[in-house]
Amino acid sequence: MATSDDKTPFEHLAVLDVNSAQEYIDPRLNLQSRPSAQALEEGIAQHSARTLRGEHPASQGRCEDENEGKQEKSDERSTPPSADILYIDWEKGDARNPANFSRGRKWAITIAASVFTCLSAAGASTYAMGYTSMTHDLNCTVFQATVGFSTYALGFAITPLVTAPFSEEFGRQPLYVASILIFLLMQLGIALAKNIQSVIIFRFICGAAGSTGSTMVGGTIADIWAPHERGVPMAVFSIAAISATGVGPVFSGWIEMNANLGWRWIQWVSVIIDGAFFIVMVITMKETRSSVLLTRSARRLREESGDLRYRARIEDERGSLRSLILLSCTRPIYLLFTEPVVASFSLWVGFAWGVLYVLVESISPAFQELHNFNIGEVGTVFVTMLIGSIFGYMSNQFYQERIYKKRVGVKGKEARLYSACFAGILFPASMFLYAWTSYANVHWIGMAIGITLFMWSMYIIYLTVFTYLADCYGPFASSALAGQSLCRNIAGTAFPLFTRQMYNSLTFKWASTIFAFIAVLMMPIPFVLFRWGPQIRARSKFAKAMPAFGS
């Protein structure tokens, strides 16, 4: 049924009982742990104060037990019995539901989020092109400068474990705006830094803020696009994430070449671009998390009607600050270690991401030592990453998307994995090519082709992980993606720290060959999920309960 008061904005909200509510919550939650109506009226500050004092708001079930057999004086805003709780949801076609946004608004949100992805990805790689002037200006070693490169990825790895699940509870829009602002301020801090220690600290915080432009975008796209529409938006997001890693160094290499500019101007250019984008983000980004919007509507409805029976389904997760933190902040780790789909894909994309960071670190010494490139020419080599990303985008549009539409009725979610199987073969092949053309007497184009093919496979792997996990875990896509982001960026943190030492000890050929052999060992992952994915997902508490789309 629906409310009918024309004087409120809730006339088209559906009102459902617990058996009819379709908004999904954490499967680890049981009905007895639902918060009381009074507990829902408390803000996060009041929850925190209660927790610090050792007090715990009563759950719905506990309230009923304690009140049984007792007659208490109650005001007009009394706690309703459990059976009388009414859940609000969107009626079909409601324009307030993010799933029903116009295509123009959906694309505006997708592009804005993808631009943030582009800036955060470029922020990782452009930094590496300024090592020479940075070490001279700050009187530091190359290894210390590399630590600044790695701590950016460390911020990327850790922060989504908190921000991703909290965005699912409290909304994505505030986190986007706050993150781009912090990202901008940290870039400014790096540009003004007087020592390498300051650079390292600012880089960590910058990576932490920039992680929103990676992990949360997949969840945002899952919020507003149906699975059959999701392929192209995810492809746009992926090309922003992968190609920007290569496009950034193209420009920063030539900035580094200018003795009057150097590493600080690499950061100043980023500050200028980030500042302009901050204004765009504030104007463009809207809240896309359906459950958050329903929670706001439920809260207003309780206030205006005085009836505490109304709530959004997601509010059942908020019995106490302890349960909220337990459910939200442990969800990415829980999915990573208990869901074979998340674990296997995280291992695969994590290793591939580590190799990507190895390439960012090794391209400069490899092309300078073997082919006498200057730093500007080395930056131009990174165009191969853009070319590889374009190949990946085209193969997705002209092969993967077409075969997905034809086969999704038969294969289900595993129809996303056709290109992934191809990438499983292309990944080690590209690394072997890069390794065995790493000779001074072999034309540099051989190494460039190897990088291009690797980026082609990297794009497909990255896109597949985001689309497949978004389809499998629906409302909890950001948490699933935060789990794989942890693996991916831990590898991105660790691999650059031993890259130069490894290449110096083993030579460019054998060091890259080792990575190629490890990639061969991981080749079966997409094939196994393609064949047995449905059976694996059927055992999952999270994946087997996911709706086709939305609430």
C-alpha positions in Angstrom: 0.0 0.0 0.0 1.1 3.6 -0.2 0.5 6.7 2.0 -2.1 9.1 0.7 -1.4 12.4 2.4 -1.0 14.9 -0.4 0.6 17.4 1.9 3.7 15.4 2.4 6.3 14.2 -0.2 5.6 10.6 0.7 2.4 9.9 -1.2 4.1 7.5 -3.6 6.2 5.5 -1.2 5.2 1.9 -0.8 4.7 0.6 2.7 5.6 -3.0 3.2 6.0 -5.6 6.0 9.3 -7.5 6.6 8.3 -10.3 4.3 7.6 -8.0 1.4 10.5 -5.6 1.7 12.9 -6.1 -1.1 15.8 -3.7 0.0 18.6 -6.1 0.9 20.6 -5.9 4.1 23.6 -7.7 5.5 22.7 -11.4 5.6 24.6 -11.7 8.9 21.9 -9.7 10.5 18.9 -11.4 12.2 15.5 -9.8 13.0 16.1 -10.0 16.8 18.9 -7.5 16.5 16.8 -4.8 14.9 17.1 -1.4 16.7 14.2 0.0 18.7 12.4 3.0 17.2 14.0 5.3 19.8 17.4 4.1 18.9 16.8 5.1 15.3 16.1 8.7 16.4 19.6 9.0 17.8 22.4 10.4 15.7 25.8 8.9 15.3 27.2 11.3 18.0 24.6 10.0 20.5 25.4 6.4 19.5 29.1 7.1 20.1 28.5 8.7 23.5 26.4 5.7 24.6 29.1 3.4 23.5 31.8 5.3 25.4 29.7 5.2 28.6 29.2 1.5 28.2 25.5 1.8 27.4 24.0 -0.1 24.5 20.6 0.8 22.9 18.2 -2.0 23.2 17.3 -4.0 20.2 13.8 -4.4 19.0 13.5 -7.9 20.3 15.1 -7.1 23.7 12.7 -4.1 24.1 9.7 -6.4 23.7 11.0 -9.0 26.2 11.7 -6.3 28.8 8.3 -4.7 28.3 6.4 -8.0 28.4 4.1 -8.2 31.4 4.7 -4.6 32.4 2.5 -1.6 32.0 4.5 1.6 31.4 3.5 5.1 30.7 4.2 5.9 27.1 4.0 9.1 25.0 2.4 9.4 21.6 5.7 8.4 19.9 5.9 5.0 21.5 8.0 2.1 20.3 5.9 -0.2 18.0 5.8 -3.9 18.4 8.1 -5.8 16.0 5.1 -7.1 14.0 3.9 -3.6 13.4 7.1 -2.3 11.8 6.3 -0.9 8.4 9.1 -0.6 5.8 9.0 2.1 3.1 10.2 1.4 -0.4 9.9 3.0 -3.9 6.9 2.4 -6.0 7.5 1.4 -9.5 8.7 4.2 -11.7 9.3 6.7 -8.8 11.7 9.4 -10.2 13.3 9.8 -6.8 14.7 6.3 -7.0 18.3 6.5 -8.4 17.5 3.5 -10.6 15.0 5.7 -12.4 17.1 8.8 -12.9 17.1 10.1 -16.5 19.8 8.8 -18.8 21.3 12.3 -18.9 21.6 12.5 -15.1 23.0 8.9 -15.0 25.6 9.8 -17.5 26.5 13.1 -15.8 27.1 11.2 -12.5 29.0 8.4 -14.3 31.3 10.8 -16.1 31.9 13.0 -13.1 32.8 9.9 -11.0 35.0 8.6 -13.8 36.9 11.9 -14.1 37.7 11.6 -10.4 39.0 8.1 -11.2 41.1 9.5 -14.0 42.6 12.2 -11.7 43.4 9.7 -8.9 45.0 7.2 -11.3 47.1 9.9 -12.9 48.1 11.1 -9.5 49.8 7.7 -8.9 51.9 7.6 -12.0 52.8 11.3 -12.7 54.6 11.5 -9.4 57.2 8.9 -10.6 58.3 11.0 -13.5 59.7 13.7 -11.2 62.2 11.6 -9.3 65.3 13.2 -10.7 64.4 16.8 -9.8 62.8 15.7 -6.6 65.9 13.9 -5.3 68.1 16.9 -6.2 65.7 19.5 -4.7 64.9 17.6 -1.5 68.3 16.0 -1.1 66.7 12.5 -0.8 67.4 9.1 -2.3 65.5 7.5 -5.2 64.3 4.8 -2.7 62.8 7.5 -0.5 61.1 9.0 -3.5 59.8 5.5 -4.3 58.3 5.2 -0.8 56.2 8.3 -1.7 55.0 6.4 -4.8 54.1 3.3 -2.7 52.4 5.1 0.2 49.9 6.5 -2.3 48.9 2.9 -3.1 48.8 2.1 0.6 46.3 4.8 1.2 44.3 3.4 -1.7 44.4 -0.1 -0.1 43.4 0.7 3.5 40.9 3.6 3.3 38.1 1.8 1.2 37.8 -0.8 4.0 36.1 2.0 6.0 34.8 4.4 3.4 33.2 1.9 1.0 30.8 0.2 3.5 30.1 3.5 5.2 29.1 5.0 1.8 26.6 2.1 1.6 25.2 3.1 5.0 25.3 6.9 4.9 25.5 7.9 1.3 28.0 8.4 -1.5 27.6 12.1 -2.4 29.2 13.5 0.8 32.1 11.2 0.5 32.8 12.2 -3.1 32.8 15.9 -2.3 35.0 15.5 0.8 37.4 13.2 -0.9 38.1 15.4 -3.9 38.6 18.4 -1.5 41.1 16.5 0.6 42.8 15.1 -2.6 43.2 18.7 -3.8 44.6 20.0 -0.5 47.1 17.1 -0.3 48.3 17.8 -3.9 48.9 21.4 -2.8 50.8 20.1 0.3 53.1 18.0 -1.9 53.8 21.0 -4.2 54.8 23.1 -1.2 56.7 20.4 0.7 60.1 21.2 2.1 61.3 17.7 2.7 60.7 14.1 1.6 59.0 13.2 4.9 56.3 15.7 4.2 55.9 14.4 0.7 55.5 10.8 1.9 52.8 11.8 4.5 50.9 13.9 2.0 51.1 11.2 -0.6 49.5 8.7 1.8 46.6 11.0 2.6 46.3 11.9 -1.0 46.0 8.2 -1.9 43.5 7.7 0.9 41.3 10.4 -0.6 41.8 9.4 -4.1 40.7 5.8 -3.3 37.1 7.1 -3.5 37.7 7.7 -7.2 38.4 4.0 -7.6 36.5 1.8 -5.2 33.3 3.7 -4.9 32.7 4.4 -8.6 31.8 0.7 -9.3 29.2 0.9 -6.5 27.8 4.1 -7.9 27.4 2.7 -11.3 25.7 -0.4 -9.8 23.3 2.0 -8.0 21.9 3.7 -11.1 22.4 1.3 -14.0 20.7 -2.0 -14.5 22.9 -5.0 -15.2 22.1 -5.1 -19.0 22.9 -1.3 -19.2 26.0 -1.5 -17.0 28.6 -2.6 -19.5 29.3 0.7 -21.3 29.4 2.8 -18.1 31.8 0.3 -16.5 33.9 0.4 -19.6 34.1 4.2 -19.4 35.1 4.0 -15.8 37.7 1.3 -16.6 39.3 3.2 -19.4 39.6 6.3 -17.1 41.3 4.2 -14.5 43.7 2.4 -16.8 44.5 4.9 -19.5 45.1 7.8 -17.0 47.9 5.7 -15.5 49.7 6.1 -18.9 48.4 9.6 -20.0 49.7 11.4 -16.9 53.3 10.5 -17.4 53.2 11.6 -21.1 52.7 15.2 -19.9 54.7 15.0 -16.6 57.7 13.6 -18.5 58.1 16.8 -20.6 57.4 19.0 -17.5 60.3 17.2 -15.8 62.5 17.9 -18.8 62.1 21.6 -18.3 64.7 22.8 -15.8 62.5 25.7 -14.8 59.6 23.5 -13.9 60.5 20.0 -12.5 58.6 17.9 -10.0 56.8 20.7 -8.2 55.1 21.9 -11.4 53.9 18.4 -12.0 52.0 18.8 -8.7 50.9 22.4 -9.5 49.3 21.3 -12.7 47.4 18.6 -10.8 46.3 21.2 -8.2 44.9 23.5 -11.0 43.0 20.6 -12.6 41.7 19.2 -9.3 40.5 22.7 -8.2 38.4 23.1 -11.4 37.0 19.6 -11.0 36.0 20.1 -7.4 33.5 22.7 -8.6 32.1 20.3 -11.2 31.8 17.5 -8.7 29.8 19.7 -6.2 27.4 20.7 -9.0 27.0 17.3 -10.7 27.2 14.6 -8.1 23.8 13.5 -6.6 23.1 10.8 -4.0 22.8 7.5 -5.7 22.4 5.1 -2.8 18.7 4.1 -2.8 18.7 2.8 0.8 20.2 6.1 2.1 17.4 8.1 0.4 14.8 5.8 1.8 16.3 6.3 5.3 16.0 10.0 4.9 12.4 9.7 3.8 11.6 7.4 6.7 13.1 9.7 9.2 11.1 12.7 7.8 8.0 10.6 7.8 8.4 9.6 11.4 9.0 13.2 12.4 6.0 14.6 10.4 3.5 11.8 11.3 4.7 11.0 14.9 4.4 7.4 14.0 7.6 5.4 14.8 6.6 2.3 12.9 8.0 3.6 9.6 11.6 2.8 8.7 13.8 1.8 5.8 15.0 -1.7 5.6 18.7 -0.7 5.9 17.9 0.9 9.3 17.7 -2.6 10.8 21.6 -2.6 10.6 21.8 0.3 13.1 21.0 -1.2 16.4 24.1 0.2 18.0 27.4 1.8 17.1 29.1 -1.4 17.8 26.9 -3.5 15.5 27.1 -0.8 12.8 30.9 -0.8 12.8 30.9 -4.6 13.1 28.6 -5.1 10.1 29.9 -2.2 7.9 33.6 -2.1 8.5 34.1 -5.9 8.5 32.1 -6.5 5.4 34.9 -6.0 2.9 37.2 -8.3 4.8 34.4 -10.8 5.4 33.7 -10.9 1.7 37.4 -11.2 0.8 38.0 -14.2 3.0 34.7 -16.0 2.8 33.6 -15.5 -0.8 35.6 -17.6 -3.3 34.6 -15.3 -6.2 35.9 -12.2 -4.4 39.0 -14.0 -3.1 40.1 -15.5 -6.5 39.4 -12.3 -8.5 41.2 -10.2 -5.9 44.3 -12.4 -6.1 44.3 -12.2 -9.9 43.7 -8.5 -10.3 46.0 -7.8 -7.3 48.9 -9.5 -9.0 48.2 -7.8 -12.3 48.0 -4.4 -10.6 51.3 -5.0 -8.9 52.8 -5.8 -12.3 51.3 -2.5 -13.6 53.1 -0.6 -10.9 56.3 -2.5 -11.7 56.0 -1.3 -15.3 55.5 2.3 -14.2 58.7 2.0 -12.1 60.7 0.0 -14.7 59.9 1.8 -18.0 62.1 4.7 -17.2 65.3 2.8 -16.4 64.6 0.2 -19.0 64.3 2.6 -21.9 67.0 5.0 -20.6 69.6 2.2 -20.1 68.8 0.0 -23.1 67.8 2.6 -25.7 69.2 5.9 -24.4 65.8 7.7 -24.1 65.6 11.0 -22.3 62.9 11.5 -19.6 60.6 13.3 -22.1 60.8 10.4 -24.5 60.3 7.9 -21.7 57.1 9.8 -20.8 55.9 9.4 -24.4 56.4 5.6 -24.1 53.5 5.7 -21.7 51.2 6.4 -24.7 51.3 2.6 -25.1 49.2 2.3 -22.0 46.5 4.5 -23.6 46.6 2.5 -26.8 46.3 -0.8 -24.8 43.3 0.7 -22.9 41.6 1.7 -26.2 42.1 -1.9 -27.5 40.5 -3.1 -24.3 37.6 -0.7 -24.7 37.0 -1.7 -28.3 37.2 -5.4 -27.6 34.6 -4.9 -24.8 32.2 -2.9 -27.0 32.5 -5.1 -30.1 32.9 -8.5 -28.5 32.2 -8.8 -24.8 29.0 -6.6 -24.8 27.5 -8.3 -27.8 28.2 -11.8 -26.6 26.9 -10.9 -23.1 23.6 -9.8 -24.6 23.3 -13.0 -26.6 24.4 -15.4 -23.8 23.2 -13.8 -20.5 20.0 -15.7 -20.7 21.9 -19.0 -20.8 25.1 -18.3 -18.8 23.7 -15.7 -16.4 26.3 -13.5 -14.6 29.1 -15.7 -16.1 28.4 -14.2 -19.5 30.6 -11.3 -18.2 33.7 -13.6 -18.4 34.2 -14.4 -22.1 36.8 -11.6 -22.4 38.3 -12.4 -19.1 39.3 -15.9 -20.4 41.0 -14.2 -23.3 42.8 -11.9 -20.9 44.0 -14.9 -18.8 46.0 -16.0 -21.9 47.0 -12.5 -23.1 48.4 -11.4 -19.7 51.3 -13.9 -19.5 51.9 -13.7 -23.2 52.4 -9.9 -23.1 54.9 -10.3 -20.2 56.9 -12.9 -22.0 57.1 -10.5 -25.0 58.1 -7.6 -22.8 60.8 -9.7 -21.1 62.3 -11.3 -24.2 62.6 -8.0 -26.2 64.5 -6.3 -23.3 67.8 -6.2 -25.2 69.7 -3.2 -26.4 70.1 -4.8 -29.9 66.3 -5.3 -30.2 64.3 -2.4 -31.4 62.4 -0.6 -28.6 59.1 -1.1 -30.4 59.1 -4.8 -29.2 59.0 -3.7 -25.6 56.4 -1.1 -26.5 54.2 -3.8 -28.1 54.6 -5.9 -24.9 53.4 -3.0 -22.8 50.4 -2.3 -25.1 49.3 -6.0 -25.0 49.7 -6.0 -21.2 47.5 -2.9 -20.9 44.9 -4.6 -23.1 44.8 -7.6 -20.8 44.9 -5.3 -17.7 41.9 -3.3 -18.9 39.9 -6.5 -19.5 40.8 -7.9 -16.1 40.0 -4.6 -14.3 36.7 -4.2 -16.1 35.6 -7.8 -15.6 36.4 -7.6 -11.8 34.2 -4.5 -11.4 31.3 -5.7 -13.6 31.2 -9.3 -12.4 31.4 -8.4 -8.7 28.8 -5.6 -9.1 26.4 -8.1 -10.7 27.1 -10.8 -8.1 26.9 -8.6 -5.0 24.5 -5.8 -6.0 23.9 -3.5 -3.0 27.1 -4.6 -1.5 29.2 -4.0 -4.6 31.3 -1.3 -2.9 32.3 -3.6 -0.1 33.2 -6.4 -2.5 35.2 -4.0 -4.6 36.9 -2.7 -1.4 38.0 -6.2 -0.7 39.7 -6.6 -4.1 41.0 -3.0 -3.8 42.9 -4.1 -0.7 44.7 -6.9 -2.5 45.2 -4.7 -5.6 46.8 -1.8 -3.8 48.8 -3.8 -1.3 50.5 -5.2 -4.3 50.8 -1.7 -5.7 52.4 -0.6 -2.5 54.9 -3.5 -2.2 56.0 -4.2 -5.8 57.6 -0.8 -6.5 59.8 -1.1 -3.4 61.7 -4.0 -4.9 61.3 -3.3 -8.6 64.7 -1.6 -9.2 66.6 -4.0 -7.0 65.0 -6.9 -8.7 65.8 -5.6 -12.2 69.3 -4.8 -11.2 69.9 -8.3 -9.8 68.1 -10.4 -12.4 68.2 -8.1 -15.5 65.2 -6.8 -17.3 64.7 -10.0 -19.1 64.6 -12.5 -16.2 62.8 -10.3 -13.8 59.9 -9.8 -16.2 60.0 -13.5 -17.1 59.3 -14.4 -13.4 56.2 -12.2 -13.5 55.1 -13.9 -16.7 55.4 -17.4 -15.2 53.3 -16.3 -12.1 50.7 -15.0 -14.5 50.6 -18.5 -16.2 49.8 -20.0 -12.8 46.8 -17.7 -12.4 45.5 -18.3 -15.9 42.8 -20.9 -14.8 41.0 -18.4 -12.5 38.6 -16.9 -15.1 38.0 -20.3 -16.7 37.1 -21.9 -13.4 34.6 -19.2 -12.6 33.2 -19.3 -16.1 32.5 -23.1 -15.7 31.6 -23.4 -12.0 30.6 -19.8 -11.1 26.9 -20.6 -10.4 27.7 -23.5 -8.1 30.2 -21.4 -6.2 27.8 -18.5 -5.8 25.0 -20.7 -4.7 26.9 -21.4 -1.5 27.3 -17.7 -0.7 25.0 -15.9 1.8 25.6 -12.6 0.0 25.6 -13.6 -3.7 22.7 -16.0 -3.8 20.4 -13.3 -2.3 21.1 -10.6 -4.7 18.2 -9.1 -6.6 18.2 -8.7 -10.4 18.4 -4.9 -9.9 17.7 -2.4 -7.2 15.2 -2.8 -4.5 
